[in-house]
Structures are given as structure tokens and as C-alpha cells.
């Protein structure tokens, strides 16, 4: 029989043989699986190009143009900032000059020196306020409205001009001015008042249906001028009162007490009128004619 030492040695030899086989088989197995994985992997459509990208090529070709464009943008931003600051400075100077102006000559100087600033339009509007006669004020208002149509004071001055024209019985010109006011984008508040003025003109021309239609439209609009339109409607439909002569009142009768004795009335005798006595003028006798002597 074999001894236990021999058996143990034999087992160690077998284990070492197996380990050697494992070491030899492991690279072969890994190579096999690697080949299998590569065969099963999808083939790429196109291999990546390792050269410069399209963006790099574009930048390289247009680098000078892009630098010029960037410079122009920088100059534009710089110019905008400069012009904005300059406009603010000029507006501040124009506003100060307007506040110091106290007569028409000074206001005219503001218009001349700061023609592109908002203060120029305000000065033109102030000149119209200084005019005393309707003709002079009308000319000043026409100048302001024509030369500064974007000024926020234009709607109120259009209404003022229309009222002046209505007072001068120039209803045709007033209608044109009022329609301009209604068409103005900044006249939302004053448009109902302009419509009332148009209705007033229609009523004065005996166009009562047209006037009633406009008054009703403004009244139903629920604006600040709705009450004014409602009052105009009442006057439009009112009829003239009929004058009735008042009957004369009887004079009051004073009651007399019973058993009251009326005192006698004294009658003053009439005065005797004495006519002057007629005096007969003395009659002078005619002279007695002398007989003529006989002639021989």
C-alpha cells in the first residue's frame, strides 16, 4: 500500500498541473471573447475626422471681418451712449431756459436755440397763451399744432381753437378742428367733449336728429362728459313756454261795521267865475265936411 506521504505528493502534482493549464487557457479564452465582441459590434458609418472643425475653418477665413464687425458694434454702442447723454444735457438746458422765460421774446429765443427739444413746443404753446385777441391766439395755436403735432398739449389746444372758431361763428372751421381732435391718438379724454361741440353745431344748424344722436352717444359712453350730454338732451327736447297773461286781481273790499254812521260829506260850493266886463270903446264922430265955395 502507498503511504500517506506519497498520496499527498501526488495530489499536489495534480493541482499544479491544473493551475498550469488554467494559466495557458486564460489568454486564449480572453482572445476568443475579444474577437467575438469585435465581430458582433456595429461598424461605424464613418470614422471621425481628426482634422480642424468647420467652426475653426470659418473663424480662420472670416477673422478679419468679424473683428471689423465687432469694432463697428462697439462704436455704435459708444455713439448711442454719447448721443443719449448729449440729448439729456440739451433737454435740461432747454428746460432751464424755458423756466426763466417771462415774455414772448424770451420764449421765442427758447424755440430758436433749442428747436429739437420738447421745451420748444412748450414755449410755442405758452406764446399762444400770452396772446390777447382771438385772431392772434388763433394764429399762434395754428403754428403750435402744425409744427409740434406730437406734443402732449396738442389735444387741449385743438379744443381751445375749435371753441374760438365757434364763438366767431366759423362753424365750418370748427368742425374740421374738432374732427382732428377726435382722430388724435392722445385725445381719449377730450374726444367726448369734442363730440358734444359737434352736436352743438348741429343743433345751431337746426339738425336736431343729428345733434340728438351725438348727445345720446356721449351720454351712453359713461365718461366724465356724460352728464353734460344728458343736460344738452334735455334742452334740445324742451319746448318754449306759452306765456299767459295774468288776470287782474279784484281790490279787497273793506267790510263796514253795522250801525256805523257815515259822516256827512261837505260839499264845497263852486266858485263863481266872474268874467271881465266888456268895455265899449268910445266912438269918435266923423268930421263934418266943409262945403266947397262956388267957383266963378
C-alpha positions in Angstrom: 0.0 0.0 0.0 1.1 3.5 -0.7 2.0 5.7 2.2 0.1 8.9 3.0 3.1 11.0 2.0 3.1 9.6 -1.4 -0.6 10.3 -1.8 -0.2 13.8 -0.7 2.6 14.4 -3.1 0.6 13.0 -5.9 -2.3 15.4 -5.1 0.0 18.4 -5.1 1.3 17.5 -8.6 -2.3 17.3 -9.9 -3.1 20.7 -8.5 0.0 22.2 -10.0 -0.9 20.7 -13.4 -4.4 22.2 -13.3 -3.0 25.6 -12.4 -0.7 25.4 -15.3 -3.5 24.5 -17.7 -5.5 27.5 -16.4 -2.7 29.9 -17.0 -2.3 28.6 -20.5 -6.1 28.6 -21.3 -6.9 32.0 -19.9 -5.2 34.2 -22.6 -6.7 32.0 -25.3 -10.2 32.4 -23.8 -9.8 36.2 -23.5 -8.7 36.5 -27.1 -11.6 34.4 -28.3 -14.1 36.6 -26.5 -12.4 39.8 -27.7 -12.6 38.6 -31.2 -16.3 37.6 -30.8 -17.2 41.1 -29.3 -15.4 42.9 -32.1 -17.3 40.8 -34.7 -20.6 41.5 -33.0 -20.0 45.3 -32.6 -21.7 47.5 -35.3 -19.3 49.0 -37.8 -19.3 52.9 -37.6 -20.7 54.8 -40.6 -17.7 57.0 -41.0 -14.6 57.4 -39.0 -14.2 60.8 -37.1 -12.1 63.2 -39.0 -9.2 64.3 -36.8 -8.6 67.5 -38.9 -9.8 71.1 -38.0 -13.6 71.6 -37.4 -15.9 73.6 -39.6 -16.2 76.3 -37.0 -12.4 76.6 -36.8 -12.2 76.9 -40.6 -14.9 79.6 -40.6 -13.2 81.6 -37.9 -9.9 81.3 -39.7 -11.4 82.5 -43.0 -13.5 85.4 -41.6 -11.4 86.5 -38.6 -10.8 90.0 -40.1 -14.4 90.6 -41.0 -15.5 89.5 -37.5 -13.1 91.9 -35.9 -14.3 94.8 -38.1 -17.9 93.9 -37.2 -17.2 93.8 -33.5 -15.5 97.2 -33.8 -18.5 98.7 -35.6 -20.8 97.4 -32.9 -18.6 98.8 -30.2 -18.6 102.2 -31.9 -22.4 102.1 -32.4 -22.9 101.4 -28.7 -20.5 104.1 -27.7 -22.1 106.6 -30.1 -25.6 105.8 -28.7 -24.5 106.3 -25.1 -22.8 109.6 -26.1 -25.9 110.9 -28.0 -28.2 109.9 -25.3 -26.2 111.8 -22.7 -26.0 114.8 -25.0 -29.7 114.8 -25.6 -30.4 114.7 -21.9 -28.0 117.6 -21.3 -29.6 119.7 -24.1 -33.1 118.9 -22.7 -32.0 120.0 -19.3 -30.6 123.3 -20.7 -33.8 123.9 -22.7 -36.0 123.3 -19.7 -34.0 125.7 -17.6 -34.2 128.3 -20.3 -38.0 127.9 -20.5 -38.4 128.3 -16.8 -36.5 131.5 -16.9 -38.5 132.9 -19.9 -41.1 135.5 -18.8 -42.2 137.2 -22.0 -42.8 136.3 -25.7 -39.3 137.4 -26.8 -37.7 135.0 -24.3 -39.9 132.2 -25.3 -39.1 132.8 -29.0 -35.4 132.5 -28.1 -36.0 129.1 -26.5 -37.6 127.9 -29.7 -34.7 129.2 -31.8 -31.9 127.9 -29.5 -33.5 124.5 -28.7 -35.6 123.8 -31.7 -35.2 120.0 -31.4 -36.1 119.7 -27.7 -39.6 119.2 -26.1 -39.2 122.6 -24.5 -39.5 124.3 -27.9 -43.1 123.0 -28.3 -44.0 124.0 -24.8 -42.7 127.5 -25.5 -44.8 127.8 -28.6 -47.9 126.7 -26.6 -47.1 129.4 -24.0 -46.8 132.1 -26.6 -50.4 131.3 -27.7 -51.5 131.8 -24.1 -50.0 135.2 -24.0 -52.0 136.4 -27.0 -54.9 138.6 -26.0 -57.1 138.8 -29.2 -58.8 135.8 -30.8 -57.1 136.4 -34.1 -53.6 136.5 -32.7 -54.3 133.5 -30.5 -55.7 131.6 -33.4 -52.5 132.2 -35.4 -50.3 131.1 -32.5 -52.4 128.0 -32.0 -52.2 127.0 -35.7 -48.4 127.4 -35.5 -48.1 125.3 -32.4 -50.4 122.5 -33.7 -48.8 122.4 -37.2 -45.1 122.4 -36.0 -45.4 120.2 -32.9 -48.0 117.6 -33.7 -46.5 115.1 -31.2 -46.6 117.4 -28.3 -48.9 116.2 -25.4 -50.6 119.6 -25.3 -52.0 119.4 -28.8 -55.4 117.8 -27.9 -56.3 120.6 -25.4 -55.2 123.3 -27.8 -57.2 121.8 -30.6 -60.3 122.1 -28.4 -59.4 125.6 -27.5 -59.0 126.6 -31.1 -62.4 125.0 -32.0 -64.2 126.9 -29.3 -62.7 130.2 -30.5 -63.8 129.4 -34.0 -67.3 128.6 -32.8 -67.5 131.9 -30.9 -66.5 133.6 -34.1 -69.4 131.8 -36.0 -66.8 129.9 -38.1 -68.6 126.5 -37.6 -67.1 125.0 -40.7 -63.6 125.6 -39.5 -64.6 124.4 -36.0 -65.9 121.1 -37.4 -62.6 120.4 -39.1 -60.7 121.2 -35.9 -62.9 119.0 -33.8 -62.6 116.1 -36.2 -58.8 116.4 -35.9 -59.1 116.3 -32.2 -61.3 113.1 -32.3 -58.8 111.4 -34.6 -55.8 112.3 -32.4 -54.4 109.2 -30.7 -53.8 111.1 -27.5 -57.3 112.6 -27.2 -59.1 109.8 -25.5 -60.2 112.0 -22.6 -61.2 115.1 -24.7 -62.9 113.2 -27.6 -66.3 113.1 -25.9 -66.1 116.9 -25.3 -65.3 117.4 -29.0 -68.4 115.3 -29.9 -70.6 117.5 -27.7 -69.3 120.6 -29.5 -70.1 118.9 -32.9 -73.6 118.3 -31.6 -73.9 121.9 -30.5 -73.0 123.0 -34.0 -75.6 120.6 -35.5 -78.3 121.9 -33.1 -77.5 125.5 -34.1 -78.0 124.5 -37.7 -81.4 123.0 -36.8 -80.1 119.5 -37.4 -81.9 118.2 -34.3 -81.8 114.5 -35.2 -78.0 114.6 -35.7 -77.5 116.5 -32.5 -79.7 114.1 -30.5 -77.7 111.1 -31.9 -74.4 112.6 -30.9 -75.6 113.6 -27.4 -77.0 110.2 -26.8 -73.8 108.5 -27.9 -71.7 110.6 -25.4 -74.3 110.1 -22.6 -74.2 106.3 -23.0 -70.4 106.3 -23.1 -70.2 106.7 -19.3 -67.4 109.3 -19.4 -66.7 112.5 -17.5 -68.8 114.4 -20.0 -71.9 112.1 -19.9 -73.8 114.4 -17.6 -73.1 117.4 -19.9 -74.5 115.4 -22.8 -77.6 114.5 -20.8 -78.3 118.1 -19.9 -77.9 119.1 -23.6 -80.5 116.5 -24.5 -83.0 118.0 -22.0 -82.5 121.4 -23.5 -82.7 120.0 -27.1 -86.2 118.4 -26.4 -87.6 121.3 -24.3 -90.4 123.3 -25.8 -90.8 127.1 -25.5 -93.2 128.0 -22.6 -96.5 129.5 -23.5 -97.0 133.0 -22.0 -100.4 133.5 -20.3 -101.5 136.9 -19.2 -102.4 137.1 -15.6 -105.9 138.2 -14.8 -106.2 141.4 -12.7 -107.0 140.8 -9.1 -110.1 142.5 -7.6 -109.3 145.1 -4.9 -110.1 143.9 -1.4 -113.5 145.1 0.0 -113.3 146.6 3.5 -116.2 145.4 5.5 -118.2 148.1 7.3 -119.4 147.9 10.8 -123.1 147.7 11.5 -124.9 150.8 12.9 -121.9 152.9 11.8 -123.0 156.4 10.9 -121.2 157.7 7.8 -120.2 161.3 8.4 -121.8 163.8 6.0 -119.8 164.9 3.1 -119.2 168.6 3.0 -119.8 170.0 -0.4 -117.8 172.9 -1.3 -119.7 175.4 -3.4 -118.4 176.0 -6.7 -116.5 179.2 -7.2 -118.3 181.8 -9.2 -116.3 182.8 -12.2 -116.6 186.5 -13.0 -115.9 187.4 -16.5 -114.4 190.8 -17.1 -116.9 193.4 -18.2 -116.9 194.3 -21.8 -115.9 197.9 -22.4 -117.2 199.6 -25.4 -114.5 201.8 -27.0 -115.6 205.4 -27.4 -116.9 206.3 -30.8 -115.3 209.3 -32.4 -117.6 211.2 -34.7 -116.6 211.6 -38.2 -115.6 215.2 -39.2 -118.2 217.2 -40.9 -117.2 218.1 -44.5 -116.9 221.8 -45.3 -119.0 222.9 -48.3 -116.8 223.9 -51.2 -117.1 227.5 -52.2 -118.7 228.1 -55.6 -116.3 228.9 -58.3 -116.9 231.8 -60.5 
